[in-house]
Amino acid sequence: MVKPTIQDNEGAGLYDFVGFGELAETTTQLLSLNLHHTAQSGSEGRNEIGSVGQMVLRQAGEYLHKVREGFVLSVRAGQVTNRSEVRYLLDRVISDWSQLSRELGLAEDEIGETRESPLSTVKSAAETQVEIERVRHQLLAFGMAVVALGQLPRLPSKEITFPHSYSNPPTYSDIPVPSTPGEMLWRIEELELMVRRLMSDNLNNLVQRRYGSLRRTYGFFEASAFLSHKETARFGVKKGSSSLLVL
């Protein structure tokens, strides 16, 4: 068996980074086209996202699930100083960690010691490698999300395409960067909830009733795509075509 080298891991990380960026760009294009259609048609007509868009949003939801799990793996009690924030994190993170622990097979170690045959030992070693790979995906997804949220208020105006921007030039400078674990978790949960709403709700209703959350979600994916394109270009990775022609 050939063990993966540092170069292999770095290449896999770059591949994942590019993949996350392409998903973010496709999601941004999807939302832009559908929101432009909503702006033109107003409250009349069909303003739900079609089947191709639903598939894209499901993938975006899966990415945000990785972001949440990466957050759970990264958060430390020493980072939290506010008591109410501790309660907020305990209500959500502890339950998430319990589920994540079971999925990764870590909870089995707490059940009790059992005898293992040589065959089961070999199997567990192989499964451990898969689990480590999954953790790497989660931490990379979370790390990319953190940088994108930090980039969001500083995104250049020429890169902002949100169809319902009311400032000229357009800006996200009013959107604060999460500065505590509680604020970060709140933003992750907002992104997850908005993606679910985009899959089921009328877009015109979301523009009218959930404008701030919709704008922050759109901006997050836009900043993620900008970040990925900017950084991968430094490594000589050519930007692929991710245009959505049919929604």
Phi and psi restraints in degrees (value plus and minus 20) as a CYANA .aco file:
   2 VAL   PHI    -109.3   -69.3
   2 VAL   PSI     102.3   142.3
   3 LYS   PHI     -98.2   -58.2
   3 LYS   PSI     120.6   160.6
   4 PRO   PHI     -85.6   -45.6
   4 PRO   PSI     118.5   158.5
   5 THR   PHI    -110.7   -70.7
   5 THR   PSI     151.4   191.4
   6 ILE   PHI     -80.2   -40.2
   6 ILE   PSI     -59.2   -19.2
   7 GLN   PHI     -83.7   -43.7
   7 GLN   PSI     -58.8   -18.8
   8 ASP   PHI     -81.9   -41.9
   8 ASP   PSI     -65.0   -25.0
   9 ASN   PHI     -84.2   -44.2
   9 ASN   PSI     -59.6   -19.6
  10 GLU   PHI     -85.5   -45.5
  10 GLU   PSI     -59.8   -19.8
  11 GLY   PHI     -85.0   -45.0
  11 GLY   PSI     -61.0   -21.0
  12 ALA   PHI     -84.6   -44.6
  12 ALA   PSI     -58.6   -18.6
  13 GLY   PHI     -84.2   -44.2
  13 GLY   PSI     -61.4   -21.4
  14 LEU   PHI     -85.5   -45.5
  14 LEU   PSI     -59.4   -19.4
  15 TYR   PHI     -82.2   -42.2
  15 TYR   PSI     -63.8   -23.8
  16 ASP   PHI     -84.2   -44.2
  16 ASP   PSI     -61.7   -21.7
  17 PHE   PHI     -79.6   -39.6
  17 PHE   PSI     -65.7   -25.7
  18 VAL   PHI     -83.1   -43.1
  18 VAL   PSI     -62.0   -22.0
  19 GLY   PHI     -81.8   -41.8
  19 GLY   PSI     -63.8   -23.8
  20 PHE   PHI     -81.7   -41.7
  20 PHE   PSI     -60.9   -20.9
  21 GLY   PHI     -85.6   -45.6
  21 GLY   PSI     -60.5   -20.5
  22 GLU   PHI     -86.3   -46.3
  22 GLU   PSI     -57.7   -17.7
  23 LEU   PHI     -83.6   -43.6
  23 LEU   PSI     -61.9   -21.9
  24 ALA   PHI     -83.2   -43.2
  24 ALA   PSI     -60.8   -20.8
  25 GLU   PHI     -86.8   -46.8
  25 GLU   PSI     -62.9   -22.9
  26 THR   PHI     -83.1   -43.1
  26 THR   PSI     -60.8   -20.8
  27 THR   PHI     -83.6   -43.6
  27 THR   PSI     -61.9   -21.9
  28 THR   PHI     -82.2   -42.2
  28 THR   PSI     -64.6   -24.6
  29 GLN   PHI     -81.9   -41.9
  29 GLN   PSI     -62.1   -22.1
  30 LEU   PHI     -78.4   -38.4
  30 LEU   PSI     -70.4   -30.4
  31 LEU   PHI     -86.2   -46.2
  31 LEU   PSI     -59.3   -19.3
  32 SER   PHI     -82.0   -42.0
  32 SER   PSI     -69.0   -29.0
  33 LEU   PHI     -83.3   -43.3
  33 LEU   PSI     -63.4   -23.4
  34 ASN   PHI     -90.8   -50.8
  34 ASN   PSI     -56.2   -16.2
  35 LEU   PHI     -91.9   -51.9
  35 LEU   PSI     -53.6   -13.6
  36 HIS   PHI     -82.9   -42.9
  36 HIS   PSI     -61.4   -21.4
  37 HIS   PHI     -83.6   -43.6
  37 HIS   PSI     -60.1   -20.1
  38 THR   PHI     -83.4   -43.4
  38 THR   PSI     -61.0   -21.0
  39 ALA   PHI     -84.3   -44.3
  39 ALA   PSI     -54.3   -14.3
  40 GLN   PHI     -98.5   -58.5
  40 GLN   PSI     -57.4   -17.4
  41 SER   PHI    -109.9   -69.9
  41 SER   PSI     -35.5     4.5
  42 GLY   PHI      45.3    85.3
  42 GLY   PSI    -159.9  -119.9
  43 SER   PHI    -105.0   -65.0
  43 SER   PSI     -23.6    16.4
  44 GLU   PHI    -106.8   -66.8
  44 GLU   PSI     131.3   171.3
  45 GLY   PHI      61.8   101.8
  45 GLY   PSI    -193.1  -153.1
  46 ARG   PHI    -108.4   -68.4
  46 ARG   PSI     101.4   141.4
  47 ASN   PHI    -143.4  -103.4
  47 ASN   PSI       7.1    47.1
  48 GLU   PHI    -116.6   -76.6
  48 GLU   PSI     138.5   178.5
  49 ILE   PHI    -102.2   -62.2
  49 ILE   PSI     116.9   156.9
  50 GLY   PHI     -95.7   -55.7
  50 GLY   PSI    -192.7  -152.7
  51 SER   PHI     -85.4   -45.4
  51 SER   PSI     -59.8   -19.8
  52 VAL   PHI     -86.1   -46.1
  52 VAL   PSI     -62.1   -22.1
  53 GLY   PHI     -81.9   -41.9
  53 GLY   PSI     -58.3   -18.3
  54 GLN   PHI     -80.8   -40.8
  54 GLN   PSI     -60.7   -20.7
  55 MET   PHI     -83.8   -43.8
  55 MET   PSI     -63.0   -23.0
  56 VAL   PHI     -82.6   -42.6
  56 VAL   PSI     -63.7   -23.7
  57 LEU   PHI     -87.4   -47.4
  57 LEU   PSI     -53.9   -13.9
  58 ARG   PHI     -81.7   -41.7
  58 ARG   PSI     -62.0   -22.0
  59 GLN   PHI     -85.3   -45.3
  59 GLN   PSI     -58.8   -18.8
  60 ALA   PHI     -83.9   -43.9
  60 ALA   PSI     -59.5   -19.5
  61 GLY   PHI     -83.8   -43.8
  61 GLY   PSI     -59.0   -19.0
  62 GLU   PHI     -85.3   -45.3
  62 GLU   PSI     -58.7   -18.7
  63 TYR   PHI     -83.2   -43.2
  63 TYR   PSI     -64.5   -24.5
  64 LEU   PHI     -86.0   -46.0
  64 LEU   PSI     -49.6    -9.6
  65 HIS   PHI     -84.2   -44.2
  65 HIS   PSI     -59.8   -19.8
  66 LYS   PHI     -84.0   -44.0
  66 LYS   PSI     -59.0   -19.0
  67 VAL   PHI     -80.8   -40.8
  67 VAL   PSI     -65.8   -25.8
  68 ARG   PHI     -81.1   -41.1
  68 ARG   PSI     -65.3   -25.3
  69 GLU   PHI     -85.4   -45.4
  69 GLU   PSI     -57.0   -17.0
  70 GLY   PHI     -82.9   -42.9
  70 GLY   PSI     -58.2   -18.2
  71 PHE   PHI     -81.8   -41.8
  71 PHE   PSI     -65.4   -25.4
  72 VAL   PHI     -79.7   -39.7
  72 VAL   PSI     -60.9   -20.9
  73 LEU   PHI     -90.0   -50.0
  73 LEU   PSI     -45.8    -5.8
  74 SER   PHI    -113.4   -73.4
  74 SER   PSI     -49.1    -9.1
  75 VAL   PHI     -88.0   -48.0
  75 VAL   PSI     123.5   163.5
  76 ARG   PHI    -147.9  -107.9
  76 ARG   PSI     123.7   163.7
  77 ALA   PHI     -80.3   -40.3
  77 ALA   PSI     -52.7   -12.7
  78 GLY   PHI     -86.5   -46.5
  78 GLY   PSI     -36.3     3.7
  79 GLN   PHI     -99.1   -59.1
  79 GLN   PSI     -35.3     4.7
  80 VAL   PHI    -125.2   -85.2
  80 VAL   PSI     102.3   142.3
  81 THR   PHI    -133.9   -93.9
  81 THR   PSI     -39.4     0.6
  82 ASN   PHI    -112.3   -72.3
  82 ASN   PSI     110.9   150.9
  83 ARG   PHI     -83.8   -43.8
  83 ARG   PSI     -62.6   -22.6
  84 SER   PHI     -84.4   -44.4
  84 SER   PSI     -53.5   -13.5
  85 GLU   PHI     -89.6   -49.6
  85 GLU   PSI     -55.5   -15.5
  86 VAL   PHI     -79.6   -39.6
  86 VAL   PSI     -65.9   -25.9
  87 ARG   PHI     -82.2   -42.2
  87 ARG   PSI     -63.0   -23.0
  88 TYR   PHI     -79.1   -39.1
  88 TYR   PSI     -65.0   -25.0
  89 LEU   PHI     -89.6   -49.6
  89 LEU   PSI     -59.2   -19.2
  90 LEU   PHI     -83.0   -43.0
  90 LEU   PSI     -59.1   -19.1
  91 ASP   PHI     -81.9   -41.9
  91 ASP   PSI     -49.9    -9.9
  92 ARG   PHI    -129.9   -89.9
  92 ARG   PSI     -66.6   -26.6
  93 VAL   PHI     -91.7   -51.7
  93 VAL   PSI     -60.2   -20.2
  94 ILE   PHI     -82.5   -42.5
  94 ILE   PSI     -63.8   -23.8
  95 SER   PHI     -85.0   -45.0
  95 SER   PSI     -59.5   -19.5
  96 ASP   PHI     -84.1   -44.1
  96 ASP   PSI     -61.2   -21.2
  97 TRP   PHI     -84.0   -44.0
  97 TRP   PSI     -57.8   -17.8
  98 SER   PHI     -81.4   -41.4
  98 SER   PSI     -64.9   -24.9
  99 GLN   PHI     -86.7   -46.7
  99 GLN   PSI     -65.2   -25.2
 100 LEU   PHI     -82.1   -42.1
 100 LEU   PSI     -59.2   -19.2
 101 SER   PHI     -81.2   -41.2
 101 SER   PSI     -61.4   -21.4
 102 ARG   PHI     -86.9   -46.9
 102 ARG   PSI     -60.6   -20.6
 103 GLU   PHI     -84.2   -44.2
 103 GLU   PSI     -54.5   -14.5
 104 LEU   PHI    -106.0   -66.0
 104 LEU   PSI     -24.4    15.6
 105 GLY   PHI      60.4   100.4
 105 GLY   PSI      -9.2    30.8
 106 LEU   PHI     -97.1   -57.1
 106 LEU   PSI     -48.3    -8.3
 107 ALA   PHI     -88.2   -48.2
 107 ALA   PSI     -44.5    -4.5
 108 GLU   PHI     -82.9   -42.9
 108 GLU   PSI     -47.5    -7.5
 109 ASP   PHI     -88.1   -48.1
 109 ASP   PSI     -41.4    -1.4
 110 GLU   PHI    -110.8   -70.8
 110 GLU   PSI     -30.4     9.6
 111 ILE   PHI     -93.6   -53.6
 111 ILE   PSI     -50.7   -10.7
 112 GLY   PHI     123.8   163.8
 112 GLY   PSI     141.6   181.6
 113 GLU   PHI    -100.2   -60.2
 113 GLU   PSI     114.3   154.3
 114 THR   PHI    -150.4  -110.4
 114 THR   PSI     133.7   173.7
 115 ARG   PHI     -94.4   -54.4
 115 ARG   PSI     117.0   157.0
 116 GLU   PHI    -138.9   -98.9
 116 GLU   PSI     116.0   156.0
 117 SER   PHI     -98.9   -58.9
 117 SER   PSI     141.9   181.9
 118 PRO   PHI     -76.4   -36.4
 118 PRO   PSI     -55.6   -15.6
 119 LEU   PHI     -84.4   -44.4
 119 LEU   PSI     -64.1   -24.1
 120 SER   PHI     -87.4   -47.4
 120 SER   PSI     -49.7    -9.7
 121 THR   PHI     -86.5   -46.5
 121 THR   PSI     -62.3   -22.3
 122 VAL   PHI     -83.5   -43.5
 122 VAL   PSI     -61.9   -21.9
 123 LYS   PHI     -83.6   -43.6
 123 LYS   PSI     -62.0   -22.0
 124 SER   PHI     -87.1   -47.1
 124 SER   PSI     -52.2   -12.2
 125 ALA   PHI     -85.0   -45.0
 125 ALA   PSI     -61.2   -21.2
 126 ALA   PHI     -86.5   -46.5
 126 ALA   PSI     -61.0   -21.0
 127 GLU   PHI     -86.9   -46.9
 127 GLU   PSI     -53.7   -13.7
 128 THR   PHI     -81.5   -41.5
 128 THR   PSI     -60.0   -20.0
 129 GLN   PHI     -81.4   -41.4
 129 GLN   PSI     -60.3   -20.3
 130 VAL   PHI     -84.2   -44.2
 130 VAL   PSI     -61.1   -21.1
 131 GLU   PHI     -84.3   -44.3
 131 GLU   PSI     -60.4   -20.4
 132 ILE   PHI     -83.4   -43.4
 132 ILE   PSI     -60.3   -20.3
 133 GLU   PHI     -81.9   -41.9
 133 GLU   PSI     -60.4   -20.4
 134 ARG   PHI     -85.3   -45.3
 134 ARG   PSI     -62.4   -22.4
 135 VAL   PHI     -80.4   -40.4
 135 VAL   PSI     -58.9   -18.9
 136 ARG   PHI     -81.8   -41.8
 136 ARG   PSI     -62.5   -22.5
 137 HIS   PHI     -79.1   -39.1
 137 HIS   PSI     -64.9   -24.9
 138 GLN   PHI     -85.1   -45.1
 138 GLN   PSI     -65.1   -25.1
 139 LEU   PHI     -87.2   -47.2
 139 LEU   PSI     -56.8   -16.8
 140 LEU   PHI     -85.8   -45.8
 140 LEU   PSI     -63.4   -23.4
 141 ALA   PHI     -81.0   -41.0
 141 ALA   PSI     -63.8   -23.8
 142 PHE   PHI     -86.5   -46.5
 142 PHE   PSI     -63.4   -23.4
 143 GLY   PHI     -80.9   -40.9
 143 GLY   PSI     -61.5   -21.5
 144 MET   PHI     -86.0   -46.0
 144 MET   PSI     -59.2   -19.2
 145 ALA   PHI     -84.4   -44.4
 145 ALA   PSI     -60.4   -20.4
 146 VAL   PHI     -80.8   -40.8
 146 VAL   PSI     -66.1   -26.1
 147 VAL   PHI     -86.1   -46.1
 147 VAL   PSI     -59.6   -19.6
 148 ALA   PHI     -84.1   -44.1
 148 ALA   PSI     -61.2   -21.2
 149 LEU   PHI     -85.9   -45.9
 149 LEU   PSI     -52.3   -12.3
 150 GLY   PHI     -93.0   -53.0
 150 GLY   PSI     -51.7   -11.7
 151 GLN   PHI     -97.7   -57.7
 151 GLN   PSI     -47.2    -7.2
 152 LEU   PHI     -70.5   -30.5
 152 LEU   PSI     -71.2   -31.2
 153 PRO   PHI     -86.5   -46.5
 153 PRO   PSI     -38.0     2.0
 154 ARG   PHI    -125.1   -85.1
 154 ARG   PSI     -10.2    29.8
 155 LEU   PHI     -83.5   -43.5
 155 LEU   PSI     109.1   149.1
 156 PRO   PHI     -78.9   -38.9
 156 PRO   PSI     124.2   164.2
 157 SER   PHI     -76.9   -36.9
 157 SER   PSI     -56.7   -16.7
 158 LYS   PHI     -88.2   -48.2
 158 LYS   PSI     -35.0     5.0
 159 GLU   PHI    -114.2   -74.2
 159 GLU   PSI     -26.3    13.7
 160 ILE   PHI    -111.2   -71.2
 160 ILE   PSI     104.1   144.1
 161 THR   PHI    -142.6  -102.6
 161 THR   PSI     -10.0    30.0
 162 PHE   PHI     -76.7   -36.7
 162 PHE   PSI      99.3   139.3
 163 PRO   PHI     -85.4   -45.4
 163 PRO   PSI     -40.5    -0.5
 164 HIS   PHI    -129.5   -89.5
 164 HIS   PSI      11.4    51.4
 165 SER   PHI     -91.7   -51.7
 165 SER   PSI     116.9   156.9
 166 TYR   PHI    -128.9   -88.9
 166 TYR   PSI     -21.4    18.6
 167 SER   PHI    -122.0   -82.0
 167 SER   PSI     131.9   171.9
 168 ASN   PHI    -154.2  -114.2
 168 ASN   PSI      91.0   131.0
 169 PRO   PHI     -93.3   -53.3
 169 PRO   PSI     140.8   180.8
 170 PRO   PHI     -85.0   -45.0
 170 PRO   PSI     128.3   168.3
 171 THR   PHI    -173.6  -133.6
 171 THR   PSI     134.7   174.7
 172 TYR   PHI    -134.0   -94.0
 172 TYR   PSI      -2.3    37.7
 173 SER   PHI     -84.0   -44.0
 173 SER   PSI     -38.0     2.0
 174 ASP   PHI    -103.5   -63.5
 174 ASP   PSI     -27.9    12.1
 175 ILE   PHI    -107.9   -67.9
 175 ILE   PSI      95.9   135.9
 176 PRO   PHI     -92.8   -52.8
 176 PRO   PSI     131.3   171.3
 177 VAL   PHI    -104.1   -64.1
 177 VAL   PSI     110.7   150.7
 178 PRO   PHI     -78.0   -38.0
 178 PRO   PSI     110.1   150.1
 179 SER   PHI    -135.1   -95.1
 179 SER   PSI     -25.6    14.4
 180 THR   PHI    -154.7  -114.7
 180 THR   PSI     141.0   181.0
 181 PRO   PHI     -76.9   -36.9
 181 PRO   PSI     -58.3   -18.3
 182 GLY   PHI     -82.9   -42.9
 182 GLY   PSI     -63.2   -23.2
 183 GLU   PHI     -85.5   -45.5
 183 GLU   PSI     -58.7   -18.7
 184 MET   PHI     -84.0   -44.0
 184 MET   PSI     -64.6   -24.6
 185 LEU   PHI     -84.1   -44.1
 185 LEU   PSI     -59.6   -19.6
 186 TRP   PHI     -79.9   -39.9
 186 TRP   PSI     -61.4   -21.4
 187 ARG   PHI     -88.6   -48.6
 187 ARG   PSI     -59.8   -19.8
 188 ILE   PHI     -81.9   -41.9
 188 ILE   PSI     -64.9   -24.9
 189 GLU   PHI     -84.1   -44.1
 189 GLU   PSI     -57.6   -17.6
 190 GLU   PHI     -83.2   -43.2
 190 GLU   PSI     -62.8   -22.8
 191 LEU   PHI     -81.9   -41.9
 191 LEU   PSI     -65.7   -25.7
 192 GLU   PHI     -80.9   -40.9
 192 GLU   PSI     -65.5   -25.5
 193 LEU   PHI     -84.9   -44.9
 193 LEU   PSI     -61.7   -21.7
 194 MET   PHI     -86.2   -46.2
 194 MET   PSI     -58.2   -18.2
 195 VAL   PHI     -81.8   -41.8
 195 VAL   PSI     -61.9   -21.9
 196 ARG   PHI     -83.7   -43.7
 196 ARG   PSI     -59.9   -19.9
 197 ARG   PHI     -86.9   -46.9
 197 ARG   PSI     -57.3   -17.3
 198 LEU   PHI     -82.5   -42.5
 198 LEU   PSI     -49.5    -9.5
 199 MET   PHI     -97.7   -57.7
 199 MET   PSI     -38.3     1.7
 200 SER   PHI    -147.4  -107.4
 200 SER   PSI     -45.8    -5.8
 201 ASP   PHI    -115.9   -75.9
 201 ASP   PSI     143.7   183.7
 202 ASN   PHI     -92.7   -52.7
 202 ASN   PSI     109.7   149.7
 203 LEU   PHI     -82.2   -42.2
 203 LEU   PSI     -57.3   -17.3
 204 ASN   PHI     -83.2   -43.2
 204 ASN   PSI     -58.2   -18.2
 205 ASN   PHI     -85.0   -45.0
 205 ASN   PSI     -58.1   -18.1
 206 LEU   PHI     -86.5   -46.5
 206 LEU   PSI     -59.5   -19.5
 207 VAL   PHI     -82.5   -42.5
 207 VAL   PSI     -61.3   -21.3
 208 GLN   PHI     -98.3   -58.3
 208 GLN   PSI     -57.8   -17.8
 209 ARG   PHI    -127.0   -87.0
 209 ARG   PSI     -41.8    -1.8
 210 ARG   PHI    -148.2  -108.2
 210 ARG   PSI      18.2    58.2
 211 TYR   PHI     -78.0   -38.0
 211 TYR   PSI     -68.4   -28.4
 212 GLY   PHI     -81.9   -41.9
 212 GLY   PSI     -66.1   -26.1
 213 SER   PHI     -85.9   -45.9
 213 SER   PSI     -60.4   -20.4
 214 LEU   PHI     -82.9   -42.9
 214 LEU   PSI     -64.3   -24.3
 215 ARG   PHI     -85.0   -45.0
 215 ARG   PSI     -62.3   -22.3
 216 ARG   PHI     -85.1   -45.1
 216 ARG   PSI     -57.6   -17.6
 217 THR   PHI     -88.1   -48.1
 217 THR   PSI     -65.8   -25.8
 218 TYR   PHI     -78.2   -38.2
 218 TYR   PSI     -66.9   -26.9
 219 GLY   PHI     -82.3   -42.3
 219 GLY   PSI     -56.1   -16.1
 220 PHE   PHI     -81.1   -41.1
 220 PHE   PSI     -68.5   -28.5
 221 PHE   PHI     -87.9   -47.9
 221 PHE   PSI     -55.3   -15.3
 222 GLU   PHI     -85.5   -45.5
 222 GLU   PSI     -63.3   -23.3
 223 ALA   PHI     -87.4   -47.4
 223 ALA   PSI     -56.8   -16.8
 224 SER   PHI     -83.1   -43.1
 224 SER   PSI     -63.4   -23.4
 225 ALA   PHI     -85.1   -45.1
 225 ALA   PSI     -62.2   -22.2
 226 PHE   PHI     -82.1   -42.1
 226 PHE   PSI     -65.3   -25.3
 227 LEU   PHI     -81.5   -41.5
 227 LEU   PSI     -66.2   -26.2
 228 SER   PHI     -83.2   -43.2
 228 SER   PSI     -65.6   -25.6
 229 HIS   PHI     -83.4   -43.4
 229 HIS   PSI     -61.5   -21.5
 230 LYS   PHI     -85.3   -45.3
 230 LYS   PSI     -64.3   -24.3
 231 GLU   PHI     -97.4   -57.4
 231 GLU   PSI     -59.5   -19.5
 232 THR   PHI     -89.1   -49.1
 232 THR   PSI     -47.8    -7.8
 233 ALA   PHI     -82.6   -42.6
 233 ALA   PSI     -50.0   -10.0
 234 ARG   PHI     -86.5   -46.5
 234 ARG   PSI     -44.8    -4.8
 235 PHE   PHI    -117.6   -77.6
 235 PHE   PSI     -12.1    27.9
 236 GLY   PHI      57.9    97.9
 236 GLY   PSI      -2.1    37.9
 237 VAL   PHI    -105.0   -65.0
 237 VAL   PSI     103.2   143.2
 238 LYS   PHI     -98.3   -58.3
 238 LYS   PSI     121.5   161.5
 239 LYS   PHI     -92.9   -52.9
 239 LYS   PSI     105.8   145.8
 240 GLY   PHI    -104.0   -64.0
 240 GLY   PSI     149.3   189.3
 241 SER   PHI    -105.7   -65.7
 241 SER   PSI     105.1   145.1
 242 SER   PHI    -149.5  -109.5
 242 SER   PSI       7.6    47.6
 243 SER   PHI     -89.0   -49.0
 243 SER   PSI     119.9   159.9
 244 LEU   PHI    -116.0   -76.0
 244 LEU   PSI      95.2   135.2
 245 LEU   PHI    -118.6   -78.6
 245 LEU   PSI     -49.3    -9.3
 246 VAL   PHI    -146.1  -106.1
 246 VAL   PSI     105.4   145.4
